[in-house]
Amino acid sequence: MEKNKEIDKNLKSYSKYYRNLLLNEGIKDIDAKMASYGSRLRSMYDSKEYKEHNIYPSTNVSFVYAVIAMCLELKEAGYTDAWIIPAVEKCMESRWTAFVKILRFIDHFPFCYAVVRKWNKSDHADRIKDGSITYDHFELGKEKVEYNISKCMYIEMFKSYGIRPLCKIFCDTDRIAYSGLTRHVNFVRHSDLSDGEACFDEIIKKVKHENDMEAKHSDEFKRIRRAGQSGYEYTYTEYGKDSFEKIYDWERSELEDIIWYYYLSGTIKFARILPYLEKYDGKSRLQEDLISPNMPEGWKKEISLALDLAAGVGRGVNGDGSL
């Protein structure tokens, strides 16, 4: 009886995110799809896999399973991983908003890194205690936190359902959190376990010369980076082509990495600048996404416009590069 009450509580709490996703993406037959999702998640909560996984106090397994159920429903409907990841992240934005706002407040104070250091120390202790994460290396320095993770139960849960790459949704929560900490901290993710052999992160305290370097970045560089980090809308003058003329030569390589990463993470407005990248074949990527059967129609319009503008054959529906 208690078990059924707990399942009902979790279903009620987490189903709202899947409904948000269906509404956000304009997917039809919402009631039928919600019923399918509820049935699947209820069955998963009642499985031996859930019982085996639900032994880690530092890991919210009921929520992880709710997200896995979303992913399985969408995979069976034919959607690609590249579409699912940003769609799921978007439907749960409200879950992270309050936390990121707190971090942005902390980011105004010089003791910001000390808070981050304490936070990582506490999280490391909790994960070691319950065994949910295996650290090959963990360094808690005065100016840098560094760790290398070879096993993570978030990954193992997704892997057990055959969708390991989609655990990128949870790997990305670190990036979302650190997007609120930019004044005094640099978060550097070298790799994660969703598509690599290890999760290797560095959280570096910004010292004076790093803050000076930040001040030297062009306004255009900062604007594009901020658009990616925060999800703010970014409007490109001259369809994005002249953005590279507004930055310094030494910024270009890093800026291209930023644009490429955030486009793949679902920042569709970066489509207009992709054809002008030198390090990456942005045009081919857009052409592939344009013919993807599971690409939302709104995205296809933006991609088509980006390709037309790059070819010099269009100015958009409104004649000025807008849709």
C-alpha positions in Angstrom: 0.0 0.0 0.0 2.8 2.4 1.0 4.7 1.5 -2.2 1.7 2.3 -4.4 1.3 5.7 -2.6 4.9 6.5 -3.3 4.6 5.5 -6.9 1.4 7.7 -7.3 3.2 10.6 -5.7 6.2 10.3 -8.0 4.0 10.0 -11.1 2.1 13.1 -10.1 5.3 15.0 -9.4 7.3 14.1 -12.5 4.6 13.7 -15.2 4.3 17.5 -15.5 7.7 17.6 -17.1 6.7 15.2 -19.9 3.5 17.1 -20.4 5.5 20.3 -20.7 7.7 18.7 -23.3 4.7 17.5 -25.4 3.2 21.0 -25.3 6.6 22.8 -26.0 7.2 20.7 -29.1 3.7 20.8 -30.4 3.2 17.0 -30.2 -0.4 15.8 -30.7 -2.5 13.3 -28.9 -1.1 14.4 -25.5 -3.6 12.4 -23.4 -2.7 9.2 -25.1 1.0 9.9 -24.8 0.7 10.8 -21.1 -1.2 7.6 -20.5 1.6 5.6 -22.2 4.2 7.4 -20.2 2.4 6.9 -16.9 2.0 3.2 -17.6 5.7 2.8 -18.6 7.0 4.7 -15.5 4.7 2.8 -13.1 6.0 -0.5 -14.5 9.6 0.8 -14.2 9.1 1.8 -10.6 7.8 -1.7 -9.9 10.8 -3.4 -11.6 13.7 -5.3 -10.0 16.0 -2.8 -11.8 14.5 0.0 -9.8 14.9 -1.9 -6.6 18.6 -2.5 -7.4 19.3 1.1 -8.3 17.3 2.8 -5.5 20.0 2.3 -2.9 21.9 5.6 -3.3 20.7 8.4 -1.0 22.7 11.0 -2.9 21.0 10.1 -6.2 17.3 10.9 -6.8 16.6 7.6 -8.5 12.8 8.2 -8.8 13.5 11.4 -10.8 16.2 9.7 -12.9 13.7 6.9 -13.8 11.1 9.5 -14.8 13.6 11.1 -17.2 14.6 7.6 -18.6 10.9 6.9 -19.2 10.6 10.1 -21.2 13.6 9.2 -23.3 12.3 5.7 -24.0 8.9 7.0 -25.0 10.5 9.5 -27.4 13.0 7.0 -28.8 10.1 4.6 -29.6 8.3 7.4 -31.3 11.3 7.8 -33.6 13.0 10.9 -32.3 16.8 11.2 -32.4 19.1 11.7 -29.5 20.1 15.1 -30.9 16.4 16.2 -30.7 15.6 14.5 -27.4 18.4 16.0 -25.2 17.5 19.7 -25.7 13.8 18.9 -25.6 14.0 17.2 -22.3 16.3 19.9 -20.9 13.9 22.6 -22.0 10.9 20.9 -20.4 12.7 20.9 -17.0 14.0 24.5 -17.1 11.9 25.5 -14.1 13.6 22.8 -12.0 17.0 24.6 -12.3 16.0 28.3 -12.5 15.8 29.0 -8.8 19.1 27.3 -8.2 20.9 29.2 -10.9 19.5 32.5 -9.6 21.0 31.7 -6.2 24.4 31.0 -7.8 24.3 34.2 -9.8 23.8 36.1 -6.5 26.7 34.2 -4.9 28.8 35.0 -8.0 28.8 38.7 -7.1 31.0 38.0 -4.0 34.7 37.3 -3.9 34.2 34.3 -1.7 32.3 32.5 -4.6 35.1 30.0 -5.2 35.2 29.1 -1.5 31.5 28.2 -1.7 32.1 26.1 -4.8 35.0 24.3 -3.1 32.9 23.5 -0.1 30.0 22.3 -2.3 32.3 19.9 -4.2 33.9 18.7 -1.0 30.4 17.8 0.4 29.2 16.2 -2.8 32.3 14.1 -3.1 31.9 12.9 0.5 28.2 11.9 -0.1 29.0 10.1 -3.3 31.9 8.2 -1.7 29.8 7.2 1.2 27.0 5.7 -0.8 29.1 4.4 -3.7 27.1 6.2 -6.4 30.2 7.6 -8.1 33.7 6.1 -8.5 36.5 8.7 -8.5 39.8 7.8 -9.9 41.1 11.2 -8.9 39.8 14.1 -6.7 41.8 17.2 -5.9 40.5 19.9 -3.7 43.0 22.8 -4.1 43.0 26.4 -2.9 42.6 27.6 -6.5 41.3 24.5 -8.4 39.0 21.6 -7.9 39.7 18.7 -10.3 38.3 15.2 -10.6 38.2 12.2 -12.8 35.2 9.9 -12.6 35.2 6.4 -14.2 31.8 5.2 -13.0 28.6 7.0 -12.3 25.2 5.4 -11.3 23.4 8.0 -13.5 25.2 6.5 -16.5 24.7 2.9 -15.3 20.9 3.5 -15.0 20.6 4.9 -18.5 22.9 2.2 -19.8 20.7 -0.6 -18.3 17.9 0.7 -20.5 20.1 0.9 -23.6 20.2 4.7 -23.9 23.5 5.6 -22.3 24.1 8.7 -24.6 20.9 10.3 -23.4 22.4 10.6 -19.9 24.0 13.7 -21.4 20.8 15.3 -20.0 22.1 14.8 -16.4 25.8 15.5 -17.4 24.6 18.9 -18.7 23.3 19.9 -15.3 26.8 20.8 -14.2 27.1 23.1 -17.2 23.7 24.7 -16.3 24.7 25.2 -12.7 28.1 26.8 -13.5 26.5 29.1 -16.0 25.5 31.1 -13.0 29.1 31.4 -11.8 31.2 33.3 -14.3 32.8 36.1 -12.4 35.1 34.1 -10.1 35.0 30.6 -11.4 35.9 28.8 -14.7 34.2 25.5 -15.2 36.0 23.3 -17.8 34.5 20.0 -18.8 37.1 18.0 -20.8 34.8 14.9 -21.2 31.8 13.1 -19.7 30.7 9.5 -19.4 27.7 9.8 -21.7 30.0 9.6 -24.7 33.4 9.1 -23.2 35.6 6.9 -21.0 35.6 9.3 -18.0 34.1 12.5 -16.6 37.0 14.9 -16.3 36.2 18.4 -14.9 38.2 21.3 -13.6 36.7 24.2 -11.6 39.3 26.9 -11.5 39.3 30.0 -9.4 39.8 33.1 -11.5 42.8 35.1 -10.3 43.5 38.7 -11.2 45.2 38.1 -14.5 42.3 35.8 -15.7 39.8 38.5 -14.8 42.0 41.0 -16.7 41.9 38.6 -19.7 38.1 38.4 -19.4 37.9 42.2 -19.6 39.9 42.1 -22.8 37.4 39.9 -24.6 35.4 41.7 -27.3 31.8 42.6 -26.5 30.6 40.4 -29.4 32.5 37.4 -27.9 30.9 37.9 -24.5 27.4 38.4 -26.0 27.5 35.1 -28.0 29.0 33.2 -25.1 26.3 34.6 -22.7 23.6 33.6 -25.2 24.8 30.0 -25.1 25.3 29.8 -21.3 22.0 31.3 -20.3 19.8 30.4 -23.2 19.0 34.1 -23.9 17.7 34.9 -27.4 20.5 36.2 -29.6 19.8 38.3 -32.6 22.5 38.3 -35.3 23.2 41.5 -37.3 23.7 40.6 -41.0 22.5 37.1 -40.2 25.6 36.3 -38.0 28.2 36.7 -40.8 29.7 39.8 -39.4 30.1 38.5 -35.9 33.6 37.3 -36.7 34.5 40.7 -37.9 33.6 42.1 -34.5 35.9 39.9 -32.5 39.7 39.7 -32.1 41.6 37.1 -34.2 42.8 35.4 -31.0 39.2 34.8 -29.9 38.0 33.0 -33.0 39.0 29.5 -32.2 37.4 29.5 -28.7 34.3 31.3 -30.1 33.8 28.6 -32.7 34.0 25.9 -30.0 31.3 27.8 -28.1 29.0 28.2 -31.1 29.4 24.5 -32.2 28.8 23.2 -28.6 25.7 25.2 -28.0 24.2 24.5 -31.4 24.6 20.8 -30.8 23.1 21.4 -27.3 19.9 22.9 -28.9 20.6 26.6 -29.3 18.9 26.8 -32.7 19.5 30.5 -33.2 23.2 29.7 -33.6 22.2 28.0 -36.9 22.7 31.3 -38.8 26.4 31.5 -37.9 27.3 27.8 -38.4 28.1 28.1 -42.2 30.9 30.6 -41.4 32.8 28.4 -39.0 36.3 27.4 -40.1 37.1 24.7 -37.6 33.8 22.8 -38.2 31.7 21.9 -41.2 28.7 23.8 -40.1 27.0 23.9 -43.5 27.0 20.1 -43.8 25.6 19.8 -40.3 22.7 22.1 -41.1 22.0 20.2 -44.3 21.8 16.9 -42.3 19.5 18.5 -39.7 17.3 20.0 -42.4 16.3 16.5 -43.8 16.0 14.8 -40.4 12.4 13.5 -40.2 12.3 14.3 -36.4 13.5 17.9 -36.6 10.8 20.3 -35.4 9.3 22.4 -38.2 10.3 25.6 -36.5 13.9 24.5 -36.4 13.7 23.5 -40.1 12.6 27.0 -41.0 15.5 28.5 -39.1 18.0 26.1 -40.7 16.6 26.6 -44.2 16.9 30.4 -43.7 20.5 30.0 -42.4 21.5 28.0 -45.5 19.7 30.4 -47.9 21.4 33.4 -46.3 24.8 31.7 -46.5 24.2 31.0 -50.2 23.1 34.6 -50.7 19.7 33.5 -52.1 17.3 34.8 -49.5 16.5 37.4 -46.9 13.9 35.6 -44.9 10.1 35.7 -44.9 10.1 39.3 -43.8 12.8 40.5 -46.2 15.2 41.3 -43.4 16.5 38.0 -42.3 13.7 37.3 -39.9 11.1 34.5 -40.1 
